[in-house]
Amino acid sequence: MKLKNETPVVPRKYLAIFAMLVSCFALWGVLNNMTDNLVPAFQRIFTMDQSKAGLVQVAFYGAYAVLAIFAAVVAEEFSYRKGVLMGLGIYIAGALLYIPACVAQSFDIYFVAIFIVASGCSLLETTCNPYVIALGGAESAVRRLNFAQMFNPVGSMCGIVLAQQLILSHLNPATAEERAAMDPAVLKGIVDSELFWVCAPYVGLCAIAAVIWLFFLLGARRHEAEGVTMPLAWGPRLLRVAVSALFSLVPLTVLYFLFPEMNKVHWILWGMLGPLAYVLLMPQYRSMLLTLARTPRYWGGVVAQFFYVGVQIAAWTWLNVYCQKELGVTPAQGAIYYTIAISLFIACRWVATWLMKYVNPALMMAGFAAAAILCCAGVMYLPTKVLFTVGKLPFSANVICLVAMSGFMSLMFPTIYGMALGGLDPRAVKLGASGLIMSILGGAIITPWMANIIGEANSCWTSLVPSFSGDWDVNLKLTQASLRASFAVPAICFAVVLVYGIVFRRPLKGGSGECAD
């Protein structure tokens, strides 16, 4: 695997480590998409309303946003390798907690278990991405990260299949009213069976995580010290890690119990102040933060990543609803369009990574962002006229634009990530990586923004699409105009990515950047 100038993308000595890191990318892709399906699953199993079931996503997003800085502290005080070990270990602990949650039939224990699983994923993402960048020269870093990231959506697809085949397919069709009328012993048996299948894939993946953990414990150790100067005293380093954990977890926990009615997005945002306070109070990390703040290429990347992650999650969230409204398909048929979009996302990421041998990644991303903006315009303005049918699945120009949008999103996350960390002072890279992972919070901000536009029949946004119907759809709780108008938000998000790609289009020169710690 080489660039056009024959520079190896991954040096031979790091191939085994790189392969295991790639497996981590696939692992958290599986977990992300399986967890999405726990919302409808728990809603039925525990007969709870959607707002409480939605706490699943709060736990997941909250862990990513709040623990990214802690993950950076672990990597800084110890190494990337130890960060990966801790991330995998925390995932395994969280997944095993699903077992007592199943036995106790307790949503509260599941909430804690999901938070712990996501905490492990947060540590993995914060450490694995810069770890991959460090496994070779700076000039090939973006392509190397794109290659590793190609396996993340593959894992996502596996997560969708696992959730459908192991979790959703084993849900009893009984409604909340029918469950309430059941004999308690019969209901307990049904819930036990349903929760067993919720646990099965998470606990089963522990075996894969354990194999990867053993590799990084034993097989990758000999590379850890290359290019790294670490202090010898373990005591101060352990203390800093412990204090960072307290700053990350205590404020979030206190807020959760003292203000249970707090808006959960606000809860996450206030909880993030704890780790940020730790960074400001510690001179070593405050210095790193100032270095990052003085680097436009970095903080611009954080902003671009916030909008990119937001648009990815928002566009995929409303894809099914858009297809139902415009084409009149069922939710099950709408899910097929989503699967097609994910498949296109995977294929385009592979193609884009290959093209990076010949094309500047930043300019390619800018071109993809411009094409995605055109797709948004198509989603907003093209008529719903069926052009062709595949099986029983109709396709119109506007829906084709909606699906094609996923293909143009494919290279954005790893490209922004690699560009933002490129050329940074090595001492600030780990904290910088945490900022890019914290920007995943964009998914919790942009999606509700679109939801607010969709759910309001007469907002100022609908003036963008005056020729479309403003009749209220009772079932979907939207109008055609409000749904189409909401896709102005993705256009804005892609515009931010476009500007970032153009402004920082010049590739970094020189420097090997090699460091496999």
FENZITA-V536960 format. One record per backbone hydrogen bond with DSSP energy under -0.5 kcal/mol. CO is the residue of the C=O (numbers start at 1). NH is the residue of the N-H. If there is no record, write none. Layout:
BEGIN
[[CO;NH] [CO;NH]]
END
This chain:
BEGIN
[[1;9] [1;10] [3;6] [7;3] [11;14] [12;15] [14;18] [15;19] [16;20] [17;21] [18;22] [19;23] [20;24] [21;25] [22;26] [23;27] [24;28] [25;29] [26;30] [27;31] [28;32] [29;33] [30;34] [31;35] [32;36] [33;37] [34;37] [35;38] [35;39] [36;39] [37;41] [38;42] [39;43] [40;44] [41;45] [42;46] [43;48] [49;53] [50;54] [52;55] [53;56] [54;57] [54;58] [55;59] [56;60] [57;61] [58;62] [59;63] [60;64] [61;65] [62;66] [63;67] [64;68] [67;71] [68;72] [69;73] [70;74] [71;75] [72;76] [73;77] [74;78] [74;79] [79;83] [80;84] [81;85] [82;86] [83;87] [84;88] [85;89] [86;90] [87;91] [88;92] [89;93] [90;94] [91;95] [92;96] [93;97] [95;98] [96;99] [96;100] [97;101] [98;102] [99;103] [100;104] [101;105] [101;106] [105;107] [106;110] [107;111] [108;112] [109;113] [110;114] [111;115] [112;116] [113;117] [114;118] [115;119] [116;120] [117;121] [118;122] [119;123] [120;124] [121;125] [122;126] [123;127] [124;128] [125;129] [127;131] [128;132] [129;133] [130;134] [131;135] [132;135] [134;136] [134;515] [135;11] [137;140] [138;141] [140;144] [141;145] [142;146] [143;147] [144;148] [145;149] [146;150] [147;150] [148;151] [149;152] [149;153] [150;154] [151;155] [152;156] [153;157] [154;158] [155;159] [156;160] [157;161] [158;162] [159;163] [160;164] [161;165] [162;166] [162;167] [163;167] [163;168] [164;169] [167;170] [168;171] [175;179] [176;180] [177;181] [179;182] [183;187] [184;188] [185;189] [186;190] [187;191] [188;192] [189;193] [190;194] [191;195] [192;196] [193;197] [194;198] [195;199] [196;200] [197;201] [198;202] [199;203] [200;204] [201;205] [203;206] [204;207] [204;208] [205;209] [206;210] [207;211] [208;212] [209;213] [210;214] [211;215] [212;216] [213;217] [214;218] [214;219] [215;219] [215;220] [220;223] [221;224] [223;226] [225;228] [228;230] [233;237] [234;238] [235;239] [236;240] [237;241] [238;242] [239;243] [240;244] [241;245] [242;246] [243;247] [244;248] [245;249] [246;250] [249;253] [250;254] [251;255] [252;256] [253;257] [254;258] [255;259] [259;262] [263;267] [264;268] [265;269] [266;270] [267;271] [268;272] [270;273] [271;274] [271;275] [272;276] [273;277] [274;278] [275;279] [276;280] [277;281] [278;282] [281;283] [282;286] [283;287] [284;288] [285;289] [286;290] [287;291] [288;292] [289;293] [290;294] [292;295] [292;299] [294;296] [295;298] [295;299] [296;300] [297;301] [298;301] [298;302] [299;303] [300;304] [301;305] [302;306] [303;307] [304;308] [305;309] [306;310] [307;311] [308;312] [309;313] [310;314] [311;315] [312;316] [313;317] [314;318] [315;319] [316;320] [318;322] [319;323] [320;324] [321;325] [322;326] [323;327] [323;329] [324;328] [330;334] [331;335] [332;336] [333;336] [333;337] [334;338] [335;339] [336;340] [337;341] [338;342] [339;343] [340;344] [341;345] [342;346] [343;347] [344;348] [345;349] [346;350] [347;351] [348;352] [349;353] [350;354] [351;355] [352;356] [354;357] [355;358] [355;359] [360;364] [361;365] [362;366] [363;367] [364;368] [365;369] [366;370] [367;371] [368;372] [369;373] [370;374] [371;375] [372;376] [373;377] [374;378] [375;379] [376;380] [377;381] [378;382] [383;385] [383;398] [384;386] [385;397] [388;395] [389;391] [390;392] [390;393] [392;394] [393;390] [395;387] [395;388] [396;400] [397;401] [398;402] [399;403] [400;404] [401;405] [402;406] [403;406] [403;407] [404;407] [404;408] [405;409] [406;410] [407;410] [409;412] [409;413] [411;415] [412;416] [413;417] [414;418] [415;419] [416;420] [417;421] [418;422] [421;424] [425;428] [425;429] [426;429] [428;432] [429;433] [430;434] [431;435] [432;436] [433;437] [434;438] [435;439] [437;440] [438;441] [439;442] [440;443] [441;444] [441;445] [442;445] [442;446] [443;447] [445;449] [446;450] [447;451] [448;452] [449;453] [450;454] [451;455] [453;456] [454;479] [455;457] [456;459] [459;462] [460;463] [461;464] [462;465] [463;466] [465;468] [469;481] [472;474] [473;477] [473;478] [478;473] [479;483] [480;484] [481;485] [482;486] [484;487] [485;488] [486;489] [487;491] [488;492] [489;493] [490;494] [491;495] [492;496] [493;497] [494;498] [495;499] [496;500] [497;501] [498;502] [499;503] [500;504] [502;505] [511;138] [517;81]]
END
